[in-house]
Every structure is written in structure tokens, then in C-alpha cells.
Amino acid sequence: MTIQLQQLSPDVCVAPQLGPEAMAPVAQAGFKSVINNRPDFEGGPDQPTHSSIEAAAKAAGLVYEFMPVAPNYQSPEEIARFAELLATLPKPILAFCRTGTRSGKLYRAATGG
């Protein structure tokens, strides 16, 4: 399985939507933590739920955080929470949403980069 990654820093990458089947390859690629920024069912009933992804992530030995945010607006509180996750989760970290864009926006807002 090929996972499309965009590296934002030495310890943080973003990706488009990931499902449960991607968690073992993510762990094998060396990631320690996953942040899911996509709300459940945003893409309809075929989108994997955060609980199914979380179970697969934990089974693969990953730390998993569900932090859903809207695609067009991230609040100051959400940005602060993302910064806190960046500071405290085991690295490297992979964050994802539908396309990777909002995870990248959160990263830039949280780090000033």
C-alpha cells in the first residue's frame, strides 16, 4: 500500500484520508502517532469511522488522536490543541484529513510556519 505523504518538518507529515488498512503500513514506515482531523461521515457513509481507524492504529502500536475540524475554519482553540499534540505525542507524527490540506493548515497555524 502506498501512502501519499507531505513532509512538513523532520517529525511531522500529513496525508489524505487513511483507513484502518493503512495503520500497519504507517507504523512500519516508522510513525509513532496519528492525528485524524476529519469528522466522521464528512465524506458520506463509505468514509471509515474514527473508531475503526483508532482500533487498527492501536493494534499497530500507534498512538491515535481524533481531533476533527471543519475544512474551512480552524478555531484558535483547535489550533492550540493541535500545537499541544505536536508537542506531546511521540514522534514522528502523521496527521490526516480528506486531502491533507486542513492538517497542513493546522500545522502551519500551530507552529507559525
N, C-alpha and C positions, 0 to 999 in steps of 0.2 A: 504494500500500500504506500502510495506517495502522498505526502502531506505538504501542501504549499505553505511555506514559511516565509515571513518577512522579518528579518532581524532588526530590532530597534536599538539594542545595546548588546554588550557581550553576554548579558544574563537574561534578556527578555526578547521573545519573538511573539508575533501574532500570526493567526491563521484564520481562514474561513471556517464555516461550520464544521465541527467534528462530531462524530457519533461514537457510540460505545466501542465499535470495532477499531477505532483509531487509538484508543488509550494504551494498549500494549505497545504498538509501534512508537507512540510518543515517549513512553518510558524507555524503550530500547534505544531511542535516539538520544537519551541522556537527560531528558527533562525530569525535574523533581516535583513541579507543581503545575496545575492547570487552573486557569480562571475562565469561567464561562460567563460572557457578558450578554448572552442572547436570552430574552424572555421565552419561556415555554410557549409553544404554539404560535409564535410570531409568524412562522412560515407555514402554518396550517397543521393538520393532523399528522402529516408524514414526517415532521421535524422530530428528531429524537428528544425525549424529555431530559431535563437536567438530572432526574433521579436515576435514569438508566445510564447516563454518562458517568455520574458520580460512582455508581456501583462498579462499573468497569474500570474507572480511574483508580479507585481504592484497591481493586483486585490486582491491578498492575503495579501497585506500590506508590502511586502518585498522591500528593496532597491535592484536594479538589476544593475550589471555592465557586459558589454560584452567586454571581453579582450582576443580575440582569439590569440593563439600562436601555433607554429608548435610543433609537438610531440618530435622531436629530437634536437631542438635548441631553447633556450630562450635567447634573446639578453640582454645585460646589461640594455638597456632602458626598456625592458619588465619587467625585474626583479625589477628595480626601481619603475616602475608603480605599480606592484603588492605590493611592500612594502608600497607605498603611500596608496593604497586601504586598506591594512591591518591596517594602522594607522588611517584612516579617516572614514571608513564605520562603521555603527552601528554593534555592536557585540551581539551575536555570528554570525560568517560568515561561509557559506558553499560554497566552490569552487568546480567546477566540470569540467571534460573533458570526453574523451571516457572511460577511465578506472579509472581515479583519479590520475594516475602516474604523468602527467605533472603538474597538480595543486600542487601535493606534492613537485615536484622538484622546482617549483616556490617558494613555501613557504620556503623550506629549503634554497634556494639561497637568498631570500629576508630577512630572519631572521638570517642567519648564523647558522641555526640549522640543 
